[in-house]
Amino acid sequence: MHAPATERPTRSAHPKKAKTPVRKRADARLEARVTVEQKAQLQKAAELSGRSLSDFVVASAQENARRVLQQHEAIDLGRKGQIAFVSALLAPGKPNARLRKAAAIYRTRMGF
């Protein structure tokens, strides 16, 4: 598996030295309209974190994007849902007439 472009390690002269990330050149632009208050808040947060405003905004947006994508890619079940899911996998119900008909049509179309 390859690391994302912004986290690609550099070559190291010493194999046991920690590798530092290499940043890929940012060629795409992103613009946003914000209120004066929003910009002041973002600027203050960027300064407190030791980053430029642009770097802070991009890093914050990227972190939020990762979190949103992860939430949509993962299934989070409570204990009751976990039990129901595993039970359905271990003891699936019998196919009804509609499913049997769909399977027959599929087998015919696919030449099985």
Summary of the structure (lengths in Angstrom):
residues: 112
radius of gyration: 25.4
end to end distance: 36.5
largest distance: 66.9
contacts: 171
relative contact order: 0.05
helix: 56%
strand: 4%
